[in-house]
Amino acid sequence: MIEYENYGKLESLAELENAIEMGLDIEFLLYDMRYNISWRDNKPFICECPEGVAKFFDTSELLLQRYEVGDNPLKSLWGDMKILSM
């Protein structure tokens, strides 16, 4: 695992939703696992970094509702995300 000293924190779920909708590449740590949220072929996806399999969703809302970490949807975990780049 790579240790990071500097990271950002989200102020709200809406901030995460807006960043995804704007098409920003978001790299973050969540419970010591590194993830990336990005877009390809007009669909948002999330994958574990550095070489995880991308999981695509039809909308950013579905990504946040249906992608789970430890049986919890990503939308309920936004406060625990450590943003590395956005």
C-alpha positions in Angstrom: 0.0 0.0 0.0 1.2 3.5 -0.8 0.9 5.9 2.1 -0.4 9.4 1.3 0.2 12.4 3.6 -2.0 14.9 1.8 -5.6 14.3 0.7 -8.8 16.3 0.4 -12.2 15.6 2.0 -15.6 16.1 0.4 -18.0 18.6 1.9 -21.1 16.8 0.8 -22.5 13.9 -1.3 -23.7 16.6 -3.8 -20.1 17.7 -4.3 -19.2 14.1 -5.2 -22.2 13.8 -7.5 -21.4 17.1 -9.3 -17.7 16.1 -9.8 -18.8 12.8 -11.4 -21.4 14.5 -13.6 -18.8 17.1 -14.7 -16.6 14.2 -15.9 -13.8 14.7 -13.5 -11.4 11.9 -12.9 -11.6 11.2 -9.2 -8.9 9.2 -7.4 -9.5 8.4 -3.8 -8.7 6.1 -0.9 -11.5 4.3 1.0 -10.5 2.0 3.8 -6.9 1.6 2.6 -8.0 0.7 -1.0 -7.4 3.1 -3.9 -10.2 3.7 -6.4 -10.8 5.7 -9.5 -14.1 7.1 -10.8 -14.1 8.2 -14.4 -16.0 8.0 -17.7 -15.7 5.9 -20.9 -18.2 5.6 -23.7 -20.5 8.1 -22.1 -20.9 6.0 -18.9 -19.3 6.5 -15.5 -17.2 3.7 -14.0 -15.4 2.8 -10.9 -12.4 0.5 -10.4 -9.8 -0.4 -7.8 -6.4 1.0 -8.6 -4.0 0.3 -10.1 -5.4 -2.5 -12.3 -8.9 -3.3 -11.1 -11.7 -4.2 -13.5 -13.9 -1.3 -14.4 -17.6 -1.5 -13.3 -19.8 0.6 -15.6 -23.1 2.2 -14.7 -25.7 3.9 -16.8 -25.6 7.1 -14.6 -23.6 8.6 -11.9 -26.5 8.2 -9.5 -26.6 4.4 -10.2 -22.9 4.2 -9.6 -23.3 5.8 -6.2 -26.3 3.7 -5.3 -25.2 0.3 -6.6 -21.5 0.1 -6.1 -20.8 -1.2 -2.6 -17.9 -1.4 -0.3 -18.4 -3.7 2.7 -22.1 -4.1 1.9 -22.6 -0.3 2.0 -23.4 1.8 -1.1 -20.8 4.3 -2.1 -23.3 7.2 -1.6 -23.3 6.4 2.2 -19.5 6.4 2.4 -18.6 9.7 0.8 -17.5 11.2 4.2 -14.9 8.5 4.6 -13.3 9.1 1.2 -9.8 10.6 1.1 -9.6 12.5 -2.2 -6.1 12.2 -3.8 -7.0 14.0 -7.0 -10.1 15.4 -8.7 
